[in-house]
Amino acid sequence: MKLEDKIYNGGPLSEDELQEAIDCYETDRVEGNDRRWTRTIQSILAIKDKLFCVEWEQGLTENQPNEYCNQPYEVERVENTQVITVVSYKKKVLYETDKTKL
């Protein structure tokens, strides 16, 4: 059975097949926070008319291998609009003559 058919039909994948699926079908990636040795990655795969997610661990050092232990599961795309407030500070001008020093 072809790899895309195994994913589409919910068949179990080996670590090598998971890595190949990510290499071939990844369309988006959500990176989690760094920990000491790894970071959790959610790779979004587009297979036929469905989206699937594979969660895996990316090694952060040359001696820490990537780990592919979780099977793909079906997901749907959800878009949310978020308002972001950015706080910054600027020098307060006390007198007209201070403007030349900015």
C-alpha positions in Angstrom: 0.0 0.0 0.0 1.3 3.5 -0.9 2.3 5.7 2.0 -0.4 8.3 1.3 -3.0 5.6 1.3 -1.8 4.3 4.6 -2.1 7.8 6.1 -5.4 8.5 4.5 -6.9 5.2 5.8 -5.4 5.4 9.3 -2.8 2.6 8.9 0.1 2.5 11.3 3.4 3.9 10.1 7.0 3.1 11.1 9.4 5.9 12.2 11.0 5.8 8.7 7.6 6.1 7.1 6.7 9.0 9.4 9.9 10.8 8.4 9.2 10.2 4.7 5.6 11.4 5.1 6.9 14.7 6.6 9.5 15.1 3.9 7.0 14.5 1.1 3.7 15.9 2.3 4.4 18.7 4.8 2.6 21.9 4.0 2.8 23.7 7.3 4.7 23.4 10.6 4.0 24.6 14.1 7.1 24.8 16.3 6.7 24.4 20.1 9.0 25.8 22.7 12.6 24.7 23.0 13.4 22.3 25.8 16.9 21.2 26.8 17.4 18.6 24.1 14.3 18.7 21.8 11.4 20.9 20.5 8.0 19.5 19.7 7.0 20.0 16.1 3.5 19.6 14.6 3.9 18.9 10.9 0.7 19.4 8.8 0.4 17.0 5.9 -1.9 17.4 2.9 -3.0 14.0 1.7 -5.6 14.0 -1.1 -8.5 16.2 0.3 -7.6 15.9 4.0 -5.1 17.4 6.4 -3.2 15.3 9.0 -0.9 16.3 11.9 2.2 14.4 12.9 3.7 15.5 16.3 7.4 14.7 16.6 10.5 15.8 18.5 13.2 17.7 16.7 16.7 17.1 18.3 18.4 20.4 19.1 22.0 19.1 19.2 24.0 17.1 16.7 23.9 14.2 19.1 20.1 14.3 19.7 18.2 12.5 16.9 14.7 13.4 15.8 12.0 11.2 17.3 8.9 10.1 15.4 6.7 8.2 17.9 3.2 9.6 17.2 0.9 8.5 14.5 -0.8 11.0 12.2 -4.3 12.2 13.0 -6.8 14.2 10.9 -7.1 17.9 11.5 -8.9 20.9 10.1 -7.6 24.4 9.4 -9.0 27.0 11.7 -8.2 30.7 11.3 -8.5 33.2 14.1 -7.9 37.0 14.1 -5.9 38.2 17.0 -5.1 41.8 18.1 -1.6 42.3 19.4 -0.7 45.2 21.6 3.0 46.3 21.4 4.4 48.4 24.2 7.5 50.6 23.5 9.0 53.6 25.2 10.5 56.8 23.8 12.4 59.6 25.4 10.2 62.2 27.0 11.0 65.8 25.8 10.9 68.2 28.7 11.9 71.4 26.9 11.9 72.6 23.3 15.7 72.7 23.4 15.8 68.9 24.2 14.5 68.1 20.7 17.9 68.7 19.1 19.4 66.0 21.4 17.1 63.2 20.2 
